[in-house]
Amino acid sequence: MKRLFIILAIMTISCSLLAQDPYGRDYHDDNGRPLFPYDGPEFMLGQDYVLWQPFDDVIGYSLYGSRYRKAKASKNWGVFLCTIVAPISTLAFIEGIAEELPGYVVIGAAGLGGSLGGGIPLWRKGRRELDWMLDDYARRYAPRPYSSTMSFGPTRSGIGLALNF
């Protein structure tokens, strides 16, 4: 029973010292503006910032920078080559066969092979990279509804015991 009261006292003191910071990051920039302006309903810690946001372009560019831009560009070029250039090349190929135009057949076949041969790997590479970024973001920042941790140590507001759940 004595241990229970000691643990409760330590938890009360740590809460009263504001020693708990769930993600250990700064929520304001150097000018005092919020880094994560509130634009969603549920994940609110205070009045002007959010703990977690869904993964979108703003989060992708701010956390992963040029790596996100390159992955998104690769995926978009792969989609363009496979969904726009390949059907147009197929139509040129079919038109060349139907009208017996060897130039259209060669251009259509080369365009179809090149667009699918380059588009599919670009699409897969970009999608794989974006999936990795999404998994990394979810692992680091997404809410964990059924997990809890207890830690003791220094924080920005002092020292204390932090029970996160």
MOZI-V326917 format. One line per field, one symbol per residue. phi: phi as a letter, one per 20 degrees, with the letter a starting at -180 (. if undefined). psi: psi as a letter, one per 20 degrees, with the letter a starting at -180 (. if undefined). burial: 1 if it has 24 or more other C-alpha atoms within 12 Angstrom, else 0. A space follows every 50 residues. Layout:
BEGIN
phi: ???
psi: ???
burial: ???
END
This chain:
BEGIN
phi: .fffffffffffffffeleecgcmceecefeneffcffbbfdedececbd fbcffbfffgffedlfffffffffffffffffddffffffffffffffel dffffffffffffffffefffffffffffffffffffffedffdfddbcc ccrfcfepdrddddb
psi: hggghgghgghgghhhjlipohikrpiqahjjqphnqojrghmphbhjrq hpqqoahggghhhichggggggggghhggghhiggghghgggggghggjl ohghggggggggggghhhgghgggggggghhgggggghhhiqqnhkqqqp qpaqahjbqrppop.
burial: 00000000001001000011110000100000000100000000000011 11101000010001000110110111111011001101110110000000 00011011101110110111011111101100110000001000000000 000000000111000
END
